[in-house]
Each structure stands twice: as C-alpha cells, then as structure tokens.
Amino acid sequence: MNQAQLEKALNELPPATLITEIPEIQNSIAHLLKSNQEMREYDPNDPDLIQAIKENKDLISRKEDQVDLTLKVIRERMGQAAWREMGSNVKEFRELHKQELKDNKREEEQGVFL
C-alpha cells in the first residue's frame, strides 16, 4: 500500500481505531527489532538470516513512515491535543529503541553487502 492509499485508509478509520494504530505499529517494530537481534546472535554469517534481517529493516523503515503519517492524520482529524499525546508516546518509544532504530537506519543507508 502506498502512502496515498494508506492516508486515505487512515482517514476512513473511526477516531477510536485511529488512536490504536500507532501502538500496534510500534508493537510490530519492537518485535522486528527483537527478531533481528536474535538472528544476529544466532548466526551473524548465515546468508538466509542476513537476508531476513535486511527485509525486516526495510519493513521497520516503512512502519516508521507509517507512524509519521498516522500522526499527521491524527493531527488533522483529532486536533493538536490528540497529536501531542500520541506524539509524546512516539517520542518515548523512539527514545527507548533509539540505538536499535539508529543502527537500522545507518545500515540501511550504507547498504548490506554480502
């Protein structure tokens, strides 16, 4: 689903459901980060695991974009207070996973060489 389709879908959600989107996405991101760490620890040289980690990193990046878009829609539809509250939660999550997300972004920019 591209950004325009996602934004349209988010705009069609009831407010109560829209608010739950970010925690669900963050839960997925946390699981992907944990999975990547476990795969690195299990066998950092396994080509299949290296590929799976790369795919997870791509997915994490897309999910981070989805969080940002969801915040934008919350602000537009529900106002500044809801946006601030959810934005605070996003900031806390990103701070908690700061190093992992930074590593994910850095490796994405550098590329993974096999």
All heavy atoms as an XYZ file, in Angstrom:
935
protein
N       0.850     -1.172      0.000
C       0.000      0.000      0.000
C       0.898      1.238      0.000
O       1.788      1.358      0.821
C      -0.887     -0.046      1.254
C      -1.802      1.129      1.394
S      -2.888      1.115      2.859
C      -3.886     -0.313      2.590
N       0.640      2.137     -0.933
C       1.457      3.352     -0.980
C       0.947      4.381      0.026
O      -0.097      4.199      0.655
C       1.507      3.916     -2.410
C       0.162      4.450     -2.876
O      -0.613      5.022     -2.116
N      -0.125      4.272     -4.160
N       1.682      5.463      0.171
C       1.365      6.480      1.185
C      -0.025      7.091      0.976
O      -0.754      7.313      1.939
C       2.423      7.582      1.192
C       3.785      7.155      1.722
C       3.776      6.921      3.211
O       3.428      5.848      3.665
N       4.168      7.923      3.964
N      -0.384      7.364     -0.261
C      -1.691      7.974     -0.532
C      -2.824      7.025     -0.147
O      -3.822      7.449      0.459
C      -1.794      8.369     -1.999
N      -2.672      5.760     -0.476
C      -3.692      4.770     -0.116
C      -3.780      4.620      1.401
O      -4.868      4.514      1.954
C      -3.375      3.413     -0.752
C      -3.486      3.395     -2.255
C      -2.931      2.107     -2.842
O      -1.912      1.586     -2.378
N      -3.591      1.604     -3.865
N      -2.626      4.596      2.047
C      -2.606      4.469      3.500
C      -3.266      5.677      4.146
O      -4.066      5.528      5.075
C      -1.168      4.307      4.002
C      -0.998      4.229      5.504
C      -1.790      3.065      6.098
C       0.474      4.098      5.867
N      -2.956      6.857      3.672
C      -3.555      8.065      4.238
C      -5.068      8.036      4.067
O      -5.820      8.365      4.994
C      -2.963      9.317      3.592
C      -3.455     10.594      4.234
C      -2.710     11.822      3.775
O      -1.826     11.727      2.906
O      -3.018     12.906      4.312
N      -5.536      7.609      2.907
C      -6.978      7.505      2.666
C      -7.605      6.510      3.646
O      -8.647      6.786      4.248
C      -7.237      7.070      1.224
C      -8.702      7.007      0.848
C      -8.854      6.614     -0.618
C     -10.280      6.658     -1.103
N     -11.174      5.721     -0.472
N      -6.964      5.368      3.824
C      -7.483      4.349      4.744
C      -7.502      4.879      6.178
O      -8.477      4.657      6.908
C      -6.640      3.082      4.653
N      -6.456      5.575      6.586
C      -6.408      6.138      7.937
C      -7.510      7.170      8.149
O      -8.105      7.245      9.213
C      -5.034      6.764      8.207
C      -3.863      5.786      8.347
C      -2.537      6.547      8.358
C      -4.007      4.920      9.587
N      -7.773      7.947      7.122
C      -8.817      8.971      7.222
C     -10.212      8.367      7.325
O     -11.137      9.029      7.791
C      -8.742      9.938      6.043
C      -7.769     11.060      6.294
O      -7.870     11.753      7.300
N      -6.819     11.234      5.402
N     -10.358      7.132      6.898
C     -11.663      6.470      6.955
C     -11.886      5.731      8.272
O     -13.001      5.293      8.554
C     -11.800      5.511      5.773
C     -11.874      6.243      4.439
C     -11.845      5.324      3.237
O     -11.745      4.083      3.410
O     -11.928      5.844      2.108
N     -10.848      5.577      9.081
C     -10.992      4.878     10.360
C     -11.757      5.724     11.371
O     -11.587      6.951     11.409
C      -9.611      4.553     10.942
C      -8.773      3.500     10.245
C      -7.396      3.408     10.898
C      -9.466      2.141     10.262
N     -12.538      5.076     12.220
C     -13.145      5.824     13.330
C     -12.038      6.336     14.261
O     -10.986      5.694     14.383
C     -13.995      4.768     14.053
C     -14.091      3.604     13.133
C     -12.919      3.675     12.199
N     -12.248      7.470     14.906
C     -11.210      8.043     15.777
C     -10.655      7.066     16.822
O      -9.445      7.020     17.042
C     -11.905      9.228     16.440
C     -12.950      9.636     15.451
C     -13.423      8.357     14.818
N     -11.521      6.283     17.436
C     -11.060      5.338     18.464
C     -10.111      4.297     17.873
O      -9.149      3.875     18.527
C     -12.251      4.651     19.127
N     -10.363      3.894     16.655
C      -9.491      2.923     15.986
C      -8.202      3.593     15.524
O      -7.117      3.013     15.638
C     -10.218      2.286     14.784
O     -11.438      1.707     15.241
C      -9.365      1.221     14.123
N      -8.316      4.803     15.025
C      -7.135      5.550     14.560
C      -6.105      5.694     15.679
O      -4.907      5.501     15.461
C      -7.560      6.928     14.040
C      -6.458      7.843     13.529
C      -5.698      7.210     12.371
C      -7.047      9.181     13.101
N      -6.581      5.978     16.880
C      -5.690      6.152     18.032
C      -4.931      4.858     18.355
O      -3.819      4.904     18.866
C      -6.502      6.642     19.261
C      -6.926      8.085     19.060
C      -5.731      6.492     20.557
C      -5.795      9.091     19.028
N      -5.512      3.719     18.056
C      -4.852      2.444     18.377
C      -3.828      2.028     17.330
O      -3.065      1.091     17.559
C      -5.880      1.302     18.542
O      -6.518      1.051     17.284
C      -6.900      1.625     19.608
N      -3.809      2.699     16.206
C      -2.897      2.311     15.119
C      -1.432      2.421     15.521
O      -0.640      1.527     15.251
C      -3.147      3.168     13.871
C      -4.363      2.784     13.079
C      -4.273      1.394     12.501
O      -3.341      1.104     11.736
O      -5.159      0.578     12.832
N      -1.053      3.515     16.136
C       0.361      3.737     16.463
C       0.894      2.688     17.439
O       1.943      2.092     17.166
C       0.613      5.183     16.934
C       0.452      6.120     15.729
C       2.002      5.329     17.561
C       0.576      7.590     16.034
N       0.203      2.399     18.541
C       0.724      1.341     19.422
C       0.849     -0.016     18.721
O       1.792     -0.764     18.975
C      -0.299      1.286     20.559
C      -0.930      2.632     20.572
C      -0.944      3.082     19.143
N      -0.077     -0.319     17.824
C       0.009     -1.581     17.082
C       1.241     -1.600     16.172
O       1.948     -2.616     16.094
C      -1.261     -1.816     16.275
C      -2.454     -2.169     17.133
C      -3.725     -2.393     16.331
O      -3.637     -2.643     15.117
O      -4.809     -2.321     16.941
N       1.485     -0.501     15.502
C       2.660     -0.413     14.618
C       3.939     -0.512     15.452
O       4.880     -1.215     15.090
C       2.650      0.903     13.804
C       1.411      0.981     12.899
C       3.926      1.023     12.963
C       1.150      2.374     12.341
N       3.963      0.189     16.573
C       5.143      0.150     17.435
C       5.385     -1.256     17.984
O       6.537     -1.675     18.109
C       4.996      1.153     18.578
C       5.101      2.582     18.108
C       4.832      3.576     19.210
O       3.992      3.346     20.084
N       5.537      4.697     19.173
N       4.341     -1.974     18.279
C       4.481     -3.351     18.731
C       5.143     -4.194     17.640
O       6.050     -4.988     17.915
C       3.114     -3.925     19.118
C       3.224     -5.298     19.722
O       4.021     -5.534     20.615
N       2.409     -6.217     19.241
N       4.727     -3.998     16.407
C       5.335     -4.715     15.284
C       6.817     -4.356     15.143
O       7.656     -5.231     14.929
C       4.614     -4.379     13.971
O       3.304     -4.849     13.986
N       7.125     -3.073     15.260
C       8.513     -2.627     15.151
C       9.362     -3.264     16.247
O      10.464     -3.758     15.989
C       8.613     -1.085     15.206
C       8.004     -0.465     13.946
C      10.071     -0.636     15.376
C       7.841      1.050     14.020
N       8.845     -3.273     17.470
C       9.590     -3.861     18.592
C       9.866     -5.345     18.333
O      10.980     -5.830     18.596
C       8.817     -3.676     19.896
N       8.895     -6.059     17.805
C       9.094     -7.479     17.505
C      10.121     -7.675     16.387
O      10.954     -8.596     16.451
C       7.774     -8.147     17.128
C       6.904     -8.449     18.306
N       7.173     -9.453     19.196
C       5.775     -7.843     18.749
C       6.242     -9.473     20.131
N       5.386     -8.491     19.895
N      10.084     -6.813     15.382
C      11.058     -6.907     14.295
C      12.474     -6.618     14.793
O      13.428     -7.303     14.409
C      10.691     -5.951     13.160
C       9.447     -6.334     12.359
C       8.966     -5.145     11.529
C       9.718     -7.540     11.475
N      12.613     -5.613     15.646
C      13.929     -5.291     16.212
C      14.459     -6.460     17.040
O      15.635     -6.826     16.937
C      13.852     -4.026     17.067
C      13.611     -2.715     16.315
C      13.275     -1.595     17.283
C      14.802     -2.355     15.447
N      13.578     -7.049     17.846
C      13.980     -8.191     18.667
C      14.363     -9.381     17.789
O      15.365    -10.055     18.033
C      12.841     -8.579     19.613
C      13.191     -9.727     20.530
C      12.059    -10.053     21.472
C      12.472    -11.225     22.350
N      11.367    -11.761     23.099
N      13.591     -9.627     16.769
C      13.880    -10.724     15.843
C      15.242    -10.535     15.182
O      16.039    -11.478     15.069
C      12.780    -10.802     14.786
O      13.078    -11.776     13.822
N      15.518     -9.320     14.742
C      16.816     -9.047     14.113
C      17.963     -9.314     15.084
O      18.979     -9.908     14.714
C      16.882     -7.607     13.607
C      16.160     -7.426     12.303
O      15.645     -8.378     11.714
N      16.107     -6.198     11.830
N      17.797     -8.873     16.325
C      18.841     -9.098     17.328
C      19.056    -10.588     17.554
O      20.196    -11.060     17.616
C      18.465     -8.402     18.649
C      19.522     -8.526     19.714
C      20.860     -7.924     19.298
O      20.906     -6.889     18.635
N      21.944     -8.562     19.667
N      17.973    -11.331     17.667
C      18.085    -12.777     17.881
C      18.766    -13.470     16.705
O      19.581    -14.371     16.890
C      16.702    -13.379     18.140
C      16.126    -12.977     19.477
C      14.675    -13.370     19.664
O      14.021    -13.822     18.688
O      14.180    -13.230     20.799
N      18.429    -13.046     15.482
C      19.059    -13.660     14.306
C      20.548    -13.335     14.256
O      21.353    -14.194     13.902
C      18.354    -13.211     13.025
C      16.999    -13.857     12.841
S      16.239    -13.526     11.229
C      15.654    -11.840     11.440
N      20.918    -12.098     14.595
C      22.341    -11.729     14.621
C      23.106    -12.574     15.636
O      24.226    -12.993     15.379
C      22.510    -10.256     14.978
C      22.356     -9.320     13.832
C      22.783     -7.897     14.243
N      22.040     -6.944     13.474
C      20.925     -6.324     13.865
N      20.436     -6.533     15.056
N      20.330     -5.484     13.077
N      22.486    -12.779     16.791
C      23.139    -13.560     17.839
C      23.231    -15.037     17.470
O      24.206    -15.698     17.808
C      22.381    -13.402     19.162
C      22.531    -12.027     19.761
C      21.618    -11.797     20.958
O      20.882    -12.724     21.361
O      21.634    -10.669     21.491
N      22.226    -15.545     16.779
C      22.193    -16.959     16.437
C      23.295    -17.310     15.445
O      24.057    -18.242     15.669
C      20.818    -17.347     15.875
C      20.724    -18.805     15.549
C      20.600    -19.748     16.561
C      20.767    -19.248     14.226
C      20.525    -21.102     16.272
C      20.695    -20.595     13.929
C      20.571    -21.518     14.955
O      20.499    -22.851     14.657
N      23.358    -16.573     14.337
C      24.403    -16.820     13.344
C      24.555    -15.594     12.459
O      23.820    -15.429     11.473
C      24.083    -18.047     12.491
C      25.219    -18.423     11.543
O      26.187    -17.635     11.394
O      25.144    -19.508     10.936
N      25.504    -14.721     12.788
C      25.657    -13.476     12.037
C      26.143    -13.663     10.597
O      26.117    -12.725      9.810
C      26.674    -12.677     12.859
C      27.402    -13.692     13.660
C      26.450    -14.831     13.880
N      26.562    -14.887     10.235
C      27.095    -15.117      8.896
C      26.167    -15.917      7.992
O      26.495    -16.155      6.840
C      28.446    -15.837      9.006
C      29.445    -15.010      9.783
O      29.600    -13.812      9.531
N      30.092    -15.608     10.762
N      25.033    -16.346      8.513
C      24.089    -17.139      7.721
C      23.432    -16.249      6.668
O      22.776    -15.270      7.005
C      23.030    -17.745      8.641
C      22.059    -18.632      7.894
O      21.369    -18.111      6.983
O      21.974    -19.831      8.219
N      23.596    -16.569      5.378
C      23.052    -15.721      4.316
C      21.516    -15.584      4.380
O      20.983    -14.518      4.069
C      23.478    -16.380      3.013
C      24.302    -17.559      3.374
C      24.351    -17.698      4.847
N      20.834    -16.635      4.786
C      19.373    -16.558      4.888
C      18.963    -15.600      6.003
O      18.013    -14.823      5.844
C      18.771    -17.940      5.143
C      18.916    -18.860      3.935
O      18.966    -18.342      2.792
O      18.985    -20.088      4.128
N      19.678    -15.657      7.124
C      19.371    -14.756      8.227
C      19.737    -13.317      7.867
O      19.016    -12.376      8.229
C      20.085    -15.194      9.501
C      19.651    -16.543     10.083
C      20.426    -16.850     11.361
C      18.156    -16.586     10.332
N      20.832    -13.141      7.160
C      21.234    -11.797      6.711
C      20.146    -11.209      5.818
O      19.781    -10.033      5.955
C      22.601    -11.846      5.989
C      23.705    -12.169      6.993
C      22.870    -10.530      5.258
C      25.051    -12.483      6.365
N      19.602    -12.030      4.930
C      18.523    -11.571      4.043
C      17.257    -11.245      4.845
O      16.609    -10.233      4.607
C      18.212    -12.623      2.971
C      17.122    -12.212      2.001
C      17.462    -10.972      1.205
O      18.623    -10.719      0.881
N      16.461    -10.166      0.890
N      16.929    -12.095      5.812
C      15.746    -11.859      6.645
C      15.899    -10.565      7.447
O      14.944     -9.787      7.577
C      15.515    -13.044      7.577
N      17.091    -10.312      7.966
C      17.362     -9.081      8.716
C      17.184     -7.869      7.804
O      16.577     -6.870      8.193
C      18.773     -9.117      9.339
C      18.808    -10.148     10.471
C      19.195     -7.740      9.836
C      20.204    -10.487     10.980
N      17.687     -7.976      6.591
C      17.547     -6.873      5.638
C      16.072     -6.597      5.346
O      15.629     -5.437      5.336
C      18.282     -7.178      4.335
C      18.197     -6.052      3.322
C      18.765     -6.460      1.981
C      18.681     -5.362      0.951
N      17.406     -4.685      0.837
N      15.314     -7.646      5.129
C      13.886     -7.477      4.859
C      13.177     -6.856      6.068
O      12.310     -5.994      5.897
C      13.258     -8.821      4.489
C      13.726     -9.310      3.134
C      13.348    -10.755      2.838
O      12.609    -11.382      3.628
O      13.810    -11.277      1.800
N      13.548     -7.279      7.267
C      12.968     -6.696      8.473
C      13.307     -5.216      8.577
O      12.467     -4.400      8.978
C      13.454     -7.425      9.726
C      12.762     -8.747      9.954
O      11.846     -9.132      9.231
N      13.218     -9.467     10.967
N      14.534     -4.851      8.238
C      14.951     -3.444      8.303
C      14.137     -2.594      7.338
O      13.731     -1.484      7.672
C      16.438     -3.313      7.990
C      17.316     -3.819      9.095
C      18.765     -3.719      8.706
C      19.630     -4.266      9.812
N      21.034     -4.225      9.471
N      13.903     -3.128      6.154
C      13.070     -2.407      5.185
C      11.663     -2.218      5.733
O      11.076     -1.144      5.614
C      13.021     -3.155      3.852
C      14.356     -3.178      3.130
O      15.236     -2.351      3.442
O      14.524     -4.047      2.235
N      11.140     -3.255      6.347
C       9.795     -3.196      6.921
C       9.744     -2.207      8.087
O       8.786     -1.434      8.219
C       9.359     -4.589      7.367
C       7.926     -4.752      7.842
C       6.923     -4.214      6.827
C       7.655     -6.220      8.145
N      10.775     -2.202      8.924
C      10.842     -1.251     10.042
C      10.808      0.183      9.512
O      10.086      1.036     10.036
C      12.104     -1.490     10.902
C      11.969     -2.808     11.675
C      12.360     -0.309     11.849
C      13.265     -3.310     12.295
N      11.564      0.432      8.470
C      11.598      1.769      7.881
C      10.213      2.180      7.373
O       9.752      3.308      7.611
C      12.617      1.803      6.743
O      12.668      3.077      6.172
N       9.535      1.271      6.698
C       8.186      1.566      6.200
C       7.211      1.786      7.358
O       6.346      2.657      7.296
C       7.691      0.447      5.279
C       8.419      0.428      3.930
C       7.727     -0.434      2.895
N       7.407     -1.781      3.316
C       8.221     -2.834      3.220
N       9.430     -2.675      2.705
N       7.838     -4.031      3.614
N       7.365      1.009      8.414
C       6.480      1.154      9.571
C       6.736      2.489     10.286
O       5.799      3.112     10.783
C       6.618     -0.029     10.515
C       5.971     -1.284      9.926
C       5.787     -2.352     10.942
C       5.013     -3.515     10.359
N       3.602     -3.207     10.138
N       7.977      2.930     10.336
C       8.280      4.245     10.923
C       7.606      5.350     10.100
O       7.054      6.295     10.660
C       9.796      4.469     10.987
C      10.461      3.777     12.151
C      10.112      4.418     13.483
O      10.251      5.639     13.634
O       9.677      3.679     14.378
N       7.645      5.202      8.784
C       6.950      6.167      7.924
C       5.446      6.127      8.190
O       4.773      7.158      8.180
C       7.227      5.876      6.446
C       8.661      6.146      6.045
O       9.382      6.853      6.783
O       9.078      5.634      4.981
N       4.929      4.918      8.416
C       3.507      4.759      8.704
C       3.132      5.451     10.019
O       2.077      6.080     10.113
C       3.168      3.268      8.759
C       1.703      2.969      8.879
C       1.407      1.475      8.876
O       2.283      0.658      8.610
N       0.184      1.123      9.174
N       4.000      5.363     11.013
C       3.761      6.065     12.283
C       3.679      7.569     12.035
O       2.764      8.245     12.523
C       4.867      5.742     13.318
C       4.810      6.706     14.504
C       4.762      4.306     13.797
N       4.622      8.092     11.258
C       4.637      9.534     10.981
C       3.370      9.974     10.247
O       2.777     11.010     10.570
C       5.876      9.916     10.172
C       7.162      9.755     10.966
O       7.114      9.770     12.216
O       8.233      9.597     10.332
N       2.940      9.180      9.279
C       1.729      9.506      8.537
C       0.501      9.426      9.446
O      -0.390     10.279      9.389
C       1.566      8.574      7.335
C       0.337      8.822      6.468
C       0.335     10.243      5.904
C       0.275      7.796      5.348
N       0.462      8.428     10.306
C      -0.654      8.292     11.234
C      -0.721      9.485     12.177
O      -1.809     10.012     12.446
C      -0.545      6.964     12.018
O      -0.456      5.873     11.090
C      -1.749      6.752     12.912
N       0.424      9.937     12.644
C       0.457     11.148     13.488
C      -0.110     12.350     12.736
O      -0.868     13.143     13.298
C       1.885     11.453     13.933
C       2.390     10.753     15.178
C       3.864     11.060     15.398
C       1.574     11.131     16.400
N       0.248     12.474     11.482
C      -0.242     13.585     10.659
C      -1.769     13.536     10.559
O      -2.450     14.543     10.726
C       0.390     13.507      9.269
C      -0.121     14.515      8.275
C       0.530     14.273      6.901
C      -0.050     15.141      5.834
N      -1.257     14.627      5.220
N      -2.303     12.348     10.302
C      -3.754     12.192     10.172
C      -4.439     12.474     11.516
O      -5.489     13.117     11.554
C      -4.112     10.791      9.627
C      -5.609     10.533      9.693
C      -3.609     10.640      8.189
N      -3.849     12.009     12.601
C      -4.418     12.281     13.931
C      -4.486     13.789     14.159
O      -5.499     14.310     14.642
C      -3.593     11.583     15.034
C      -3.858     10.074     14.996
C      -3.902     12.163     16.412
C      -2.949      9.255     15.896
N      -3.430     14.484     13.802
C      -3.417     15.947     13.999
C      -4.516     16.620     13.177
O      -5.228     17.494     13.661
C      -2.056     16.503     13.615
C      -1.919     17.981     13.881
C      -0.538     18.458     13.553
N      -0.291     19.740     14.173
C       0.854     20.354     14.154
N       1.900     19.794     13.567
N       0.999     21.521     14.721
N      -4.645     16.195     11.924
C      -5.636     16.800     11.038
C      -7.065     16.494     11.480
O      -7.942     17.356     11.416
C      -5.433     16.314      9.606
C      -4.162     16.829      8.971
C      -3.819     16.127      7.660
O      -4.516     15.158      7.272
O      -2.834     16.546      7.028
N      -7.304     15.275     11.919
C      -8.674     14.848     12.233
C      -9.071     15.079     13.680
O     -10.232     15.322     13.972
C      -8.835     13.360     11.917
C      -8.865     13.098     10.423
C      -9.257     11.694     10.090
N     -10.479     11.260     10.745
C     -10.735      9.994     11.041
N      -9.889      9.043     10.741
N     -11.869      9.669     11.634
N      -8.111     14.966     14.592
C      -8.468     14.959     16.007
C      -7.912     16.146     16.776
O      -8.192     16.310     17.958
C      -8.013     13.642     16.635
C      -8.660     12.442     15.944
S      -8.094     10.880     16.578
C      -8.888     10.907     18.172
N      -7.060     16.918     16.122
C      -6.579     18.135     16.748
C      -5.223     18.016     17.430
O      -4.629     16.943     17.525
N      -4.782     19.164     17.881
C      -3.453     19.322     18.460
C      -3.256     18.496     19.729
O      -2.199     17.907     19.939
C      -3.222     20.811     18.763
C      -1.818     21.187     19.048
C      -0.961     21.247     17.802
O      -1.437     21.188     16.670
N       0.337     21.359     17.997
N      -4.261     18.438     20.596
C      -4.113     17.718     21.872
C      -3.880     16.224     21.634
O      -2.990     15.625     22.250
C      -5.333     17.939     22.753
N      -4.672     15.625     20.758
C      -4.506     14.194     20.451
C      -3.144     13.961     19.796
O      -2.457     12.978     20.097
C      -5.627     13.712     19.538
N      -2.764     14.877     18.912
C      -1.468     14.753     18.235
C      -0.322     14.822     19.244
O       0.616     14.040     19.176
C      -1.342     15.859     17.180
C       0.002     15.932     16.549
C       0.515     15.120     15.585
C       1.027     16.881     16.843
N       1.795     15.505     15.251
C       2.123     16.591     16.025
C       1.114     17.958     17.726
C       3.302     17.337     16.054
C       2.284     18.695     17.750
C       3.358     18.379     16.918
N      -0.415     15.762     20.184
C       0.630     15.893     21.203
C       0.735     14.634     22.059
O       1.832     14.164     22.359
C       0.361     17.103     22.099
C       1.250     18.255     21.759
C       1.178     19.355     22.806
N       0.673     20.534     22.142
C      -0.481     21.114     22.370
N      -1.275     20.686     23.294
N      -0.843     22.159     21.690
N      -0.421     14.113     22.467
C      -0.437     12.912     23.301
C       0.194     11.727     22.564
O       1.061     11.035     23.098
C      -1.882     12.572     23.697
C      -2.016     11.309     24.491
C      -1.487     11.416     25.908
O      -1.454     12.526     26.460
O      -1.100     10.377     26.466
N      -0.226     11.498     21.347
C       0.321     10.375     20.581
C       1.780     10.649     20.214
O       2.606      9.739     20.223
C      -0.510     10.115     19.321
C      -1.918      9.608     19.609
S      -1.996      8.184     20.733
C      -1.078      6.964     19.852
N       2.090     11.901     19.905
C       3.470     12.257     19.586
C       4.399     12.012     20.760
O       5.540     11.581     20.591
N       3.906     12.258     21.956
C       4.686     12.001     23.162
C       4.974     10.504     23.302
O       6.088     10.097     23.641
C       3.915     12.516     24.377
O       4.555     12.146     25.562
N       3.975      9.688     23.008
C       4.161      8.232     23.051
C       5.171      7.766     22.002
O       5.992      6.893     22.263
C       2.826      7.518     22.852
C       1.848      7.761     23.974
O       2.227      8.206     25.052
N       0.583      7.486     23.724
N       5.087      8.356     20.821
C       6.025      8.003     19.748
C       7.443      8.395     20.154
O       8.388      7.617     19.988
C       5.620      8.679     18.416
C       6.723      8.553     17.376
C       4.315      8.086     17.899
N       7.587      9.582     20.703
C       8.904     10.049     21.139
C       9.483      9.113     22.198
O      10.665      8.747     22.139
C       8.791     11.470     21.695
C      10.106     12.054     22.124
C       9.935     13.472     22.638
C      11.272     14.025     23.093
N      11.146     15.367     23.639
N       8.650      8.707     23.151
C       9.089      7.791     24.200
C       9.529      6.449     23.609
O      10.560      5.903     23.989
C       7.943      7.579     25.191
C       8.299      6.728     26.374
C       7.134      6.589     27.339
O       6.408      7.577     27.553
O       6.954      5.477     27.865
N       8.764      5.915     22.671
C       9.113      4.646     22.023
C      10.436      4.770     21.273
O      11.310      3.918     21.380
C       7.998      4.226     21.048
C       8.307      2.963     20.292
C       8.006      1.724     20.844
C       8.896      3.001     19.031
C       8.284      0.551     20.157
C       9.174      1.836     18.336
C       8.874      0.611     18.907
N      10.579      5.845     20.516
C      11.804      6.036     19.729
C      13.011      6.239     20.637
O      14.111      5.810     20.298
C      11.624      7.190     18.751
C      10.693      6.812     17.606
C      10.427      7.938     16.648
N       9.634      7.467     15.513
C       9.033      8.262     14.651
N       9.129      9.576     14.768
N       8.333      7.745     13.661
N      12.804      6.878     21.768
C      13.899      7.057     22.723
C      14.287      5.710     23.338
O      15.468      5.411     23.486
C      13.487      8.052     23.810
C      14.610      8.494     24.703
C      15.736      9.215     23.990
O      15.482      9.966     23.030
O      16.911      9.016     24.405
N      13.297      4.908     23.674
C      13.534      3.591     24.250
C      14.316      2.686     23.294
O      15.186      1.932     23.703
C      12.193      2.939     24.619
C      12.244      1.556     25.239
C      12.931      1.599     26.610
C      10.830      1.007     25.382
N      14.014      2.795     22.008
C      14.649      1.946     20.992
C      15.639      2.739     20.125
O      15.933      2.354     18.994
C      13.576      1.313     20.101
C      12.661      0.401     20.850
N      13.030     -0.863     21.213
C      11.402      0.580     21.313
C      12.034     -1.434     21.867
N      11.037     -0.576     21.948
N      16.134      3.826     20.675
C      16.978      4.772     19.940
C      18.147      4.103     19.220
O      18.338      4.287     18.023
C      17.489      5.828     20.913
C      18.306      6.912     20.300
C      18.703      7.909     21.381
C      19.471      9.062     20.825
N      19.758     10.043     21.876
N      18.924      3.331     19.948
C      20.119      2.727     19.359
C      19.755      1.732     18.265
O      20.362      1.725     17.199
C      20.976      2.052     20.433
C      22.346      1.631     19.928
C      23.159      2.798     19.385
O      23.286      3.837     20.031
N      23.719      2.655     18.202
N      18.756      0.908     18.514
C      18.355     -0.090     17.521
C      17.843      0.576     16.248
O      18.173      0.155     15.146
C      17.257     -0.996     18.094
C      17.698     -1.808     19.292
C      16.507     -2.205     20.149
O      15.930     -1.302     20.814
O      16.163     -3.387     20.144
N      17.022      1.618     16.405
C      16.491      2.319     15.245
C      17.605      3.054     14.501
O      17.617      3.088     13.269
C      15.387      3.290     15.662
C      14.099      2.627     16.158
C      13.189      3.661     16.812
C      13.388      1.901     15.034
N      18.545      3.607     15.255
C      19.686      4.303     14.640
C      20.529      3.311     13.846
O      20.923      3.584     12.709
C      20.524      4.980     15.727
C      21.678      5.789     15.211
C      22.421      6.431     16.377
C      23.663      7.134     15.896
N      24.450      7.664     17.013
N      20.808      2.157     14.441
C      21.579      1.120     13.748
C      20.850      0.671     12.493
O      21.457      0.465     11.450
C      21.826     -0.086     14.652
C      22.777      0.221     15.801
O      23.453      1.275     15.755
O      22.821     -0.582     16.747
N      19.536      0.528     12.592
C      18.729      0.105     11.458
C      18.842      1.118     10.319
O      19.061      0.761      9.181
C      17.260     -0.033     11.880
C      16.402     -0.623     10.787
O      16.563     -1.773     10.418
N      15.488      0.169     10.272
N      18.741      2.385     10.645
C      18.806      3.442      9.639
C      20.208      3.536      9.027
O      20.359      3.640      7.824
C      18.404      4.776     10.260
C      18.168      5.850      9.248
C      17.306      6.915      9.886
C      16.465      7.643      8.912
N      15.387      6.942      8.308
N      21.239      3.451      9.880
C      22.613      3.551      9.397
C      22.938      2.400      8.449
O      23.487      2.605      7.379
C      23.598      3.585     10.570
C      25.038      3.735     10.114
C      26.047      3.857     11.246
N      25.881      2.859     12.276
C      25.597      3.135     13.548
N      25.431      4.363     13.945
N      25.491      2.164     14.427
N      22.565      1.189      8.814
C      22.858      0.038      7.966
C      22.072      0.127      6.677
O      22.557     -0.285      5.619
C      22.516     -1.259      8.708
C      23.499     -1.549      9.827
C      23.109     -2.755     10.658
O      22.168     -3.473     10.277
O      23.751     -2.981     11.695
N      20.871      0.676      6.727
C      20.059      0.865      5.527
C      20.757      1.824      4.569
O      20.816      1.599      3.371
C      18.723      1.475      5.946
C      17.530      0.824      5.360
C      16.280      1.464      5.929
O      16.041      2.651      5.648
O      15.585      0.762      6.646
N      21.281      2.921      5.108
C      21.944      3.930      4.278
C      23.249      3.415      3.691
O      23.589      3.719      2.557
C      22.211      5.191      5.109
C      20.955      5.947      5.474
C      21.177      7.021      6.513
O      22.308      7.148      7.021
O      20.209      7.739      6.810
N      23.954      2.603      4.469
C      25.227      2.066      3.998
C      25.030      0.890      3.048
O      25.872      0.598      2.239
C      26.077      1.601      5.181
C      26.556      2.711      6.063
C      27.258      2.194      7.289
O      27.248      1.017      7.601
N      27.895      3.102      8.007
N      23.912      0.222      3.192
C      23.665     -0.983      2.419
C      24.261     -2.176      3.110
O      25.142     -2.063      3.956
N      23.747     -3.314      2.798
C      24.261     -4.563      3.359
C      24.963     -5.283      2.229
O      24.382     -5.555      1.191
C      23.105     -5.426      3.928
C      23.637     -6.750      4.411
C      22.385     -4.687      5.035
N      26.206     -5.590      2.465
C      26.995     -6.232      1.430
C      27.212     -7.689      1.805
O      27.660     -7.995      2.901
C      28.345     -5.519      1.268
C      28.161     -4.063      0.882
C      28.271     -3.080      1.842
C      27.838     -3.700     -0.410
C      28.080     -1.742      1.512
C      27.670     -2.381     -0.742
C      27.793     -1.401      0.220
N      26.893     -8.569      0.890
C      27.068    -10.000      1.128
C      28.303    -10.504      0.434
O      28.748    -10.033     -0.520
C      25.838    -10.772      0.629
C      24.517    -10.318      1.216
C      23.383    -11.101      0.578
C      24.500    -10.546      2.705
